[in-house]
Amino acid sequence: METKDDLQCCVTTCGLPLNANYWDKQYQSQETGWDLQGVSPPLQTYIDGLTDKNIRILIPGCGNAYEAEYLIEQGFKNVTVIDIASTLVDTLKAKFQGKNIRILHGDFFEHQETYDLILEQTFFCALNPSLRERYAVKCFELLQDGGKVAGLLFNIVFEKPGPPYGGTKEEYVKLFHPIFDLQQFDTCVNSVKPRAGNELFIEMSKKTISSPHVKLYAISGITCSGCKKTIEENLMHIEGVEMVSINTDFSELMIVTHKPIALARLQQAIAHESKYQLNEFKN
Ligand SMILES: C[S@@+](CC[C@H](N)C(=O)[O-])C[C@H]1O[C@@H](n2cnc3c(N)ncnc32)[C@H](O)[C@@H]1O
């Protein structure tokens, strides 16, 4: 049973899994150091440049949803926010009562719908880095062809364990460019002061690739970066494979192909050791 100490222990240092419970406790204990108390200036500038107020916009891991508030004030008619923390979502429902916004309580990775724009603001960095391939594929799946992801990514490797988890421009480009055309991917010029110089403003549009050609698989048996490299190389040798990326805990594999490739063919390419298993990904 959970004790009062458990509830207070939370938060960023204790190594709890980053699940709904973790995030809910952050809001309950008001440990929300990421919260800017207002719309993020780079996103405000980006929103000011959008002309079509009817586009379908999603803000995943929206937190206090200042960007959504700004969008509504500017007359955007199709704004959806989703967050996994129920305490927060209750607050949002009260705050936005009667406003033209859809507020969803749920897991971004389970959400199914089609959008024109996904706004990113300290959601990617809040996820365990092992979920980055899943994030890229999910954004791809949620967008219509040409739909965009725009927002901010930390371009710094933090010394302290996350969240937030940082990263580098190089690794993000490697992850996203096979499935997105990158329009902006440079150091942000109008970050809030504490983040100045350490974040990228990104704008990227979904490439026209048929959905079955961008896939996530569950993989097992990899125990070190050496075998990870071998598996990636073996799969890259299959005709039609354009990109393979195995996540940081060696449990998921993202693959981009320009023609359909049967699971059995992928399995065959890594069958030199029976410990390697590749299967359909189930959320
Ligand atoms: C660091 S906070 C950022 C909040 C907000 N974007 C901001 O900048 O103030 C990360 C948010 O993502 C939410 N979150 C974490 N994992 C999630 C998931 N799988 N699906 C939806 N929301 C999630 C958390 O509840 C939290 O509100």
The ligand as an SDF file (V2000), in Angstrom:
LIG
                    3D

 27 29  0  0  0  0  0  0  0  0999 V2000
    7.7540   17.8600  -18.6060 C   0  0  0  0  0  0  0  0  0  0  0  0
    6.0350   17.8810  -18.6730 S   0  0  0  0  0  0  0  0  0  0  0  0
    5.7320   19.1210  -19.9070 C   0  0  0  0  0  0  0  0  0  0  0  0
    4.3540   19.7000  -19.8750 C   0  0  0  0  0  0  0  0  0  0  0  0
    4.1110   20.8160  -20.9070 C   0  0  0  0  0  0  0  0  0  0  0  0
    4.3400   20.3720  -22.2480 N   0  0  0  0  0  0  0  0  0  0  0  0
    4.9490   22.0160  -20.5980 C   0  0  0  0  0  0  0  0  0  0  0  0
    5.8930   22.2980  -21.3250 O   0  0  0  0  0  0  0  0  0  0  0  0
    4.6550   22.6710  -19.5810 O   0  0  0  0  0  0  0  0  0  0  0  0
    5.6430   16.3820  -19.5250 C   0  0  0  0  0  0  0  0  0  0  0  0
    4.1650   16.1300  -19.6140 C   0  0  0  0  0  0  0  0  0  0  0  0
    3.9610   14.9510  -20.3980 O   0  0  0  0  0  0  0  0  0  0  0  0
    2.9380   14.1770  -19.7950 C   0  0  0  0  0  0  0  0  0  0  0  0
    3.1360   12.7980  -20.2470 N   0  0  0  0  0  0  0  0  0  0  0  0
    4.1650   11.9700  -19.9510 C   0  0  0  0  0  0  0  0  0  0  0  0
    4.0440   10.8090  -20.6030 N   0  0  0  0  0  0  0  0  0  0  0  0
    2.9130   10.9010  -21.3530 C   0  0  0  0  0  0  0  0  0  0  0  0
    2.2640   10.0400  -22.2770 C   0  0  0  0  0  0  0  0  0  0  0  0
    2.7600    8.8230  -22.5620 N   0  0  0  0  0  0  0  0  0  0  0  0
    1.1420   10.4560  -22.8690 N   0  0  0  0  0  0  0  0  0  0  0  0
    0.6100   11.6960  -22.5880 C   0  0  0  0  0  0  0  0  0  0  0  0
    1.1900   12.5530  -21.7280 N   0  0  0  0  0  0  0  0  0  0  0  0
    2.3210   12.1730  -21.1210 C   0  0  0  0  0  0  0  0  0  0  0  0
    3.1180   14.4130  -18.3040 C   0  0  0  0  0  0  0  0  0  0  0  0
    1.9830   14.1420  -17.5500 O   0  0  0  0  0  0  0  0  0  0  0  0
    3.5040   15.8830  -18.2920 C   0  0  0  0  0  0  0  0  0  0  0  0
    2.3680   16.6990  -18.1890 O   0  0  0  0  0  0  0  0  0  0  0  0
  1  2  1  0
  2  3  1  0
  2 10  1  0
  3  4  1  0
  4  5  1  0
  5  6  1  0
  5  7  1  0
  7  8  2  0
  7  9  1  0
 10 11  1  0
 11 12  1  0
 11 26  1  0
 12 13  1  0
 13 14  1  0
 13 24  1  0
 14 15  1  0
 14 23  1  0
 15 16  2  0
 16 17  1  0
 17 18  1  0
 17 23  2  0
 18 19  1  0
 18 20  2  0
 20 21  1  0
 21 22  2  0
 22 23  1  0
 24 25  1  0
 24 26  1  0
 26 27  1  0
M  CHG  2   2   1   9  -1
M  END
$$$$
